[in-house]
Amino acid sequence: MGTDVLSLRMDRELLERLREHAARRGMSVQDYVVRTLMRDDFDQRFQAAVEETEKFYGVT
């Protein structure tokens, strides 16, 4: 299996929040993000977030 690179641009506040969450678990930000994306319920949580965002902006 090959690997790819994912680059993200985020504001300082969000990055600090991620650092805090990762630090509580003794992880790097990168490891924390990857672990979060690999969670079994990620797809369901992501879909729910998309639906809420669409409702908020009146897309649906």
MOPAC internal coordinates of N, CA, C and O (Angstrom, degrees):
PM7 1SCF
backbone

  N    0.0000 0     0.00 0     0.00 0    0    0    0
  C    1.4462 1     0.00 0     0.00 0    1    0    0
  C    1.5290 1   108.26 1     0.00 0    2    1    0
  O    1.2310 1   120.39 1   -48.27 1    3    2    1
  N    1.3268 1   116.86 1   131.73 1    3    2    1
  C    1.4537 1   121.96 1   178.61 1    5    3    2
  C    1.5123 1   111.46 1   -85.19 1    6    5    3
  O    1.2310 1   121.07 1    -3.44 1    7    6    5
  N    1.2981 1   115.55 1   176.56 1    7    6    5
  C    1.4605 1   120.40 1   177.83 1    9    7    6
  C    1.5239 1   109.23 1  -126.14 1   10    9    7
  O    1.2310 1   121.24 1   -23.57 1   11   10    9
  N    1.3107 1   115.24 1   156.43 1   11   10    9
  C    1.4499 1   122.97 1   175.53 1   13   11   10
  C    1.5180 1   108.27 1  -129.04 1   14   13   11
  O    1.2310 1   120.82 1   -13.85 1   15   14   13
  N    1.3126 1   116.03 1   166.15 1   15   14   13
  C    1.4606 1   121.82 1   179.01 1   17   15   14
  C    1.5182 1   108.51 1  -109.38 1   18   17   15
  O    1.2310 1   120.77 1   -45.90 1   19   18   17
  N    1.3273 1   116.13 1   134.10 1   19   18   17
  C    1.4550 1   122.51 1   175.11 1   21   19   18
  C    1.5192 1   107.26 1  -115.17 1   22   21   19
  O    1.2310 1   120.30 1   -58.08 1   23   22   21
  N    1.3020 1   117.04 1   121.92 1   23   22   21
  C    1.4577 1   122.09 1   179.81 1   25   23   22
  C    1.5158 1   108.42 1  -109.67 1   26   25   23
  O    1.2310 1   120.66 1   -46.57 1   27   26   25
  N    1.3204 1   116.35 1   133.43 1   27   26   25
  C    1.4656 1   120.82 1  -178.93 1   29   27   26
  C    1.5239 1   110.39 1  -123.25 1   30   29   27
  O    1.2310 1   121.31 1   -36.51 1   31   30   29
  N    1.3036 1   115.11 1   143.49 1   31   30   29
  C    1.4617 1   120.43 1   171.64 1   33   31   30
  C    1.5208 1   106.08 1  -114.44 1   34   33   31
  O    1.2310 1   120.78 1   -54.32 1   35   34   33
  N    1.3348 1   116.11 1   125.68 1   35   34   33
  C    1.4624 1   119.31 1  -179.54 1   37   35   34
  C    1.5177 1   109.29 1  -143.04 1   38   37   35
  O    1.2310 1   121.39 1   -20.13 1   39   38   37
  N    1.3165 1   114.95 1   159.87 1   39   38   37
  C    1.4616 1   117.88 1  -179.76 1   41   39   38
  C    1.5264 1   110.22 1   -76.12 1   42   41   39
  O    1.2310 1   121.34 1   -16.47 1   43   42   41
  N    1.3097 1   115.05 1   163.53 1   43   42   41
  C    1.4669 1   122.27 1  -175.18 1   45   43   42
  C    1.5254 1   112.05 1   -59.76 1   46   45   43
  O    1.2310 1   120.43 1   140.31 1   47   46   45
  N    1.3439 1   116.79 1   -39.69 1   47   46   45
  C    1.4623 1   120.69 1  -178.20 1   49   47   46
  C    1.5240 1   111.26 1   -61.64 1   50   49   47
  O    1.2310 1   120.24 1   134.48 1   51   50   49
  N    1.3208 1   117.15 1   -45.52 1   51   50   49
  C    1.4613 1   120.64 1   179.33 1   53   51   50
  C    1.5230 1   111.14 1   -64.58 1   54   53   51
  O    1.2310 1   120.32 1   137.76 1   55   54   53
  N    1.3314 1   116.99 1   -42.24 1   55   54   53
  C    1.4590 1   120.41 1   178.98 1   57   55   54
  C    1.5258 1   110.93 1   -61.68 1   58   57   55
  O    1.2310 1   120.12 1   139.04 1   59   58   57
  N    1.3205 1   117.37 1   -40.96 1   59   58   57
  C    1.4679 1   120.59 1   178.12 1   61   59   58
  C    1.5226 1   111.18 1   -63.62 1   62   61   59
  O    1.2310 1   120.43 1   139.72 1   63   62   61
  N    1.3243 1   116.79 1   -40.28 1   63   62   61
  C    1.4708 1   120.06 1   177.30 1   65   63   62
  C    1.5215 1   110.33 1   -62.20 1   66   65   63
  O    1.2310 1   120.39 1   136.52 1   67   66   65
  N    1.3375 1   116.87 1   -43.48 1   67   66   65
  C    1.4624 1   120.00 1   177.86 1   69   67   66
  C    1.5204 1   111.12 1   -62.88 1   70   69   67
  O    1.2310 1   120.20 1   139.16 1   71   70   69
  N    1.3307 1   117.23 1   -40.84 1   71   70   69
  C    1.4733 1   120.58 1   178.10 1   73   71   70
  C    1.5208 1   111.34 1   -60.52 1   74   73   71
  O    1.2310 1   120.85 1   138.30 1   75   74   73
  N    1.3353 1   115.98 1   -41.70 1   75   74   73
  C    1.4691 1   119.99 1   179.74 1   77   75   74
  C    1.5279 1   111.05 1   -64.18 1   78   77   75
  O    1.2310 1   120.48 1   133.71 1   79   78   77
  N    1.3237 1   116.70 1   -46.29 1   79   78   77
  C    1.4689 1   120.41 1   179.47 1   81   79   78
  C    1.5272 1   110.41 1   -61.68 1   82   81   79
  O    1.2310 1   120.61 1   135.95 1   83   82   81
  N    1.3238 1   116.44 1   -44.05 1   83   82   81
  C    1.4614 1   120.73 1  -179.25 1   85   83   82
  C    1.5314 1   110.59 1   -65.22 1   86   85   83
  O    1.2310 1   120.35 1   137.38 1   87   86   85
  N    1.3226 1   116.93 1   -42.62 1   87   86   85
  C    1.4622 1   120.80 1  -178.57 1   89   87   86
  C    1.5248 1   111.54 1   -62.01 1   90   89   87
  O    1.2310 1   120.36 1   141.83 1   91   90   89
  N    1.3302 1   116.92 1   -38.17 1   91   90   89
  C    1.4712 1   120.33 1   178.39 1   93   91   90
  C    1.5223 1   111.77 1   -59.88 1   94   93   91
  O    1.2310 1   120.98 1   152.44 1   95   94   93
  N    1.3154 1   115.74 1   -27.56 1   95   94   93
  C    1.4661 1   120.61 1  -178.88 1   97   95   94
  C    1.5219 1   112.27 1  -101.92 1   98   97   95
  O    1.2310 1   120.53 1  -175.42 1   99   98   97
  N    1.3380 1   116.59 1     4.58 1   99   98   97
  C    1.4556 1   121.11 1   179.78 1  101   99   98
  C    1.5207 1   112.87 1    67.11 1  102  101   99
  O    1.2310 1   120.64 1  -144.31 1  103  102  101
  N    1.3231 1   116.37 1    35.69 1  103  102  101
  C    1.4631 1   121.48 1  -175.50 1  105  103  102
  C    1.5207 1   110.18 1  -122.56 1  106  105  103
  O    1.2310 1   121.08 1   -18.15 1  107  106  105
  N    1.3365 1   115.53 1   161.85 1  107  106  105
  C    1.4578 1   120.25 1   169.86 1  109  107  106
  C    1.5272 1   107.95 1   -78.82 1  110  109  107
  O    1.2310 1   120.44 1   -17.59 1  111  110  109
  N    1.3156 1   116.76 1   162.41 1  111  110  109
  C    1.4583 1   120.78 1   177.82 1  113  111  110
  C    1.5247 1   109.71 1   -60.29 1  114  113  111
  O    1.2310 1   120.64 1   137.25 1  115  114  113
  N    1.3326 1   116.38 1   -42.75 1  115  114  113
  C    1.4633 1   119.89 1  -179.30 1  117  115  114
  C    1.5251 1   111.24 1   -60.64 1  118  117  115
  O    1.2310 1   120.34 1   133.73 1  119  118  117
  N    1.3216 1   116.95 1   -46.27 1  119  118  117
  C    1.4651 1   120.10 1   179.51 1  121  119  118
  C    1.5214 1   111.37 1   -64.03 1  122  121  119
  O    1.2310 1   120.60 1   140.46 1  123  122  121
  N    1.3347 1   116.46 1   -39.54 1  123  122  121
  C    1.4587 1   120.34 1   179.41 1  125  123  122
  C    1.5265 1   111.16 1   -62.40 1  126  125  123
  O    1.2310 1   120.46 1   135.05 1  127  126  125
  N    1.3325 1   116.73 1   -44.95 1  127  126  125
  C    1.4612 1   120.69 1  -179.22 1  129  127  126
  C    1.5245 1   110.35 1   -64.46 1  130  129  127
  O    1.2310 1   120.36 1   134.98 1  131  130  129
  N    1.3273 1   116.91 1   -45.02 1  131  130  129
  C    1.4678 1   120.03 1   179.83 1  133  131  130
  C    1.5221 1   110.33 1   -62.85 1  134  133  131
  O    1.2310 1   120.24 1   136.82 1  135  134  133
  N    1.3199 1   117.14 1   -43.18 1  135  134  133
  C    1.4724 1   120.18 1   179.42 1  137  135  134
  C    1.5248 1   110.66 1   -62.10 1  138  137  135
  O    1.2310 1   120.57 1   140.36 1  139  138  137
  N    1.3277 1   116.52 1   -39.64 1  139  138  137
  C    1.4671 1   120.58 1   178.67 1  141  139  138
  C    1.5179 1   110.62 1   -64.00 1  142  141  139
  O    1.2310 1   120.50 1   136.85 1  143  142  141
  N    1.3203 1   116.64 1   -43.15 1  143  142  141
  C    1.4650 1   120.26 1  -179.85 1  145  143  142
  C    1.5176 1   112.25 1   -66.88 1  146  145  143
  O    1.2310 1   120.16 1   153.33 1  147  146  145
  N    1.3202 1   117.30 1   -26.67 1  147  146  145
  C    1.4623 1   121.30 1  -178.04 1  149  147  146
  C    1.5225 1   113.06 1   -85.97 1  150  149  147
  O    1.2310 1   119.56 1   171.64 1  151  150  149
  N    1.3244 1   118.44 1    -8.36 1  151  150  149
  C    1.4627 1   120.49 1  -179.24 1  153  151  150
  C    1.5119 1   110.79 1   -58.59 1  154  153  151
  O    1.2310 1   120.78 1   -35.20 1  155  154  153
  N    1.3124 1   116.11 1   144.80 1  155  154  153
  C    1.4604 1   122.08 1  -178.98 1  157  155  154
  C    1.5188 1   113.01 1   -58.60 1  158  157  155
  O    1.2310 1   120.32 1   145.45 1  159  158  157
  N    1.3324 1   116.99 1   -34.55 1  159  158  157
  C    1.4586 1   119.68 1  -175.76 1  161  159  158
  C    1.5216 1   112.99 1   -93.01 1  162  161  159
  O    1.2310 1   119.83 1  -171.47 1  163  162  161
  N    1.3336 1   117.92 1     8.53 1  163  162  161
  C    1.4647 1   119.81 1  -176.68 1  165  163  162
  C    1.5231 1   111.75 1   -59.25 1  166  165  163
  O    1.2310 1   119.95 1   133.50 1  167  166  165
  N    1.3372 1   117.71 1   -46.50 1  167  166  165
  C    1.4638 1   120.32 1  -177.62 1  169  167  166
  C    1.5244 1   111.76 1   -58.51 1  170  169  167
  O    1.2310 1   120.34 1   137.82 1  171  170  169
  N    1.3205 1   116.95 1   -42.18 1  171  170  169
  C    1.4606 1   120.04 1  -179.60 1  173  171  170
  C    1.5359 1   110.69 1   -68.59 1  174  173  171
  O    1.2310 1   120.40 1   137.24 1  175  174  173
  N    1.3245 1   116.83 1   -42.76 1  175  174  173
  C    1.4607 1   120.54 1   179.71 1  177  175  174
  C    1.5235 1   110.80 1   -65.57 1  178  177  175
  O    1.2310 1   120.47 1   139.95 1  179  178  177
  N    1.3376 1   116.71 1   -40.05 1  179  178  177
  C    1.4593 1   120.95 1   179.16 1  181  179  178
  C    1.5251 1   110.65 1   -64.58 1  182  181  179
  O    1.2310 1   120.13 1   134.64 1  183  182  181
  N    1.3219 1   117.36 1   -45.36 1  183  182  181
  C    1.4668 1   121.46 1   179.33 1  185  183  182
  C    1.5239 1   110.80 1   -61.08 1  186  185  183
  O    1.2310 1   120.42 1   138.16 1  187  186  185
  N    1.3290 1   116.80 1   -41.84 1  187  186  185
  C    1.4693 1   120.24 1   178.56 1  189  187  186
  C    1.5274 1   110.40 1   -63.18 1  190  189  187
  O    1.2310 1   120.22 1   140.70 1  191  190  189
  N    1.3224 1   117.19 1   -39.30 1  191  190  189
  C    1.4664 1   120.86 1   178.94 1  193  191  190
  C    1.5302 1   110.53 1   -66.08 1  194  193  191
  O    1.2310 1   120.50 1   139.24 1  195  194  193
  N    1.3231 1   116.65 1   -40.76 1  195  194  193
  C    1.4731 1   120.71 1   178.09 1  197  195  194
  C    1.5272 1   109.87 1   -62.42 1  198  197  195
  O    1.2310 1   120.41 1   134.67 1  199  198  197
  N    1.3181 1   116.81 1   -45.33 1  199  198  197
  C    1.4641 1   120.31 1  -179.67 1  201  199  198
  C    1.5249 1   111.47 1   -62.85 1  202  201  199
  O    1.2310 1   119.85 1   138.41 1  203  202  201
  N    1.3221 1   117.88 1   -41.59 1  203  202  201
  C    1.4643 1   121.18 1   178.41 1  205  203  202
  C    1.5214 1   110.50 1   -64.50 1  206  205  203
  O    1.2310 1   120.34 1   139.48 1  207  206  205
  N    1.3184 1   116.96 1   -40.52 1  207  206  205
  C    1.4646 1   120.99 1   178.97 1  209  207  206
  C    1.5219 1   110.46 1   -64.56 1  210  209  207
  O    1.2310 1   120.66 1   137.18 1  211  210  209
  N    1.3292 1   116.34 1   -42.82 1  211  210  209
  C    1.4635 1   119.90 1   178.72 1  213  211  210
  C    1.5284 1   111.09 1   -63.58 1  214  213  211
  O    1.2310 1   120.26 1   139.80 1  215  214  213
  N    1.3399 1   117.11 1   -40.20 1  215  214  213
  C    1.4638 1   119.72 1   177.08 1  217  215  214
  C    1.5267 1   110.54 1   -63.19 1  218  217  215
  O    1.2310 1   120.73 1   136.93 1  219  218  217
  N    1.3293 1   116.21 1   -43.07 1  219  218  217
  C    1.4592 1   121.38 1  -178.76 1  221  219  218
  C    1.5175 1   111.01 1   -60.07 1  222  221  219
  O    1.2310 1   120.38 1   137.16 1  223  222  221
  N    1.3314 1   116.87 1   -42.84 1  223  222  221
  C    1.4534 1   121.00 1  -178.06 1  225  223  222
  C    1.5327 1   112.80 1   -91.18 1  226  225  223
  O    1.2310 1   120.04 1  -178.37 1  227  226  225
  N    1.3184 1   117.53 1     1.63 1  227  226  225
  C    1.4535 1   121.36 1   176.63 1  229  227  226
  C    1.5091 1   114.48 1    71.13 1  230  229  227
  O    1.2310 1   120.22 1  -149.50 1  231  230  229
  N    1.3192 1   117.19 1    30.50 1  231  230  229
  C    1.4560 1   121.94 1  -178.53 1  233  231  230
  C    1.5171 1   110.56 1   -77.32 1  234  233  231
  O    1.2310 1   119.94 1   143.71 1  235  234  233
  N    1.3259 1   117.73 1   -36.29 1  235  234  233
  C    1.4666 1   120.25 1  -176.93 1  237  235  234
  C    1.5004 1   111.13 1   -96.72 1  238  237  235
  O    1.2310 1   120.10 1   180.00 1  239  238  237

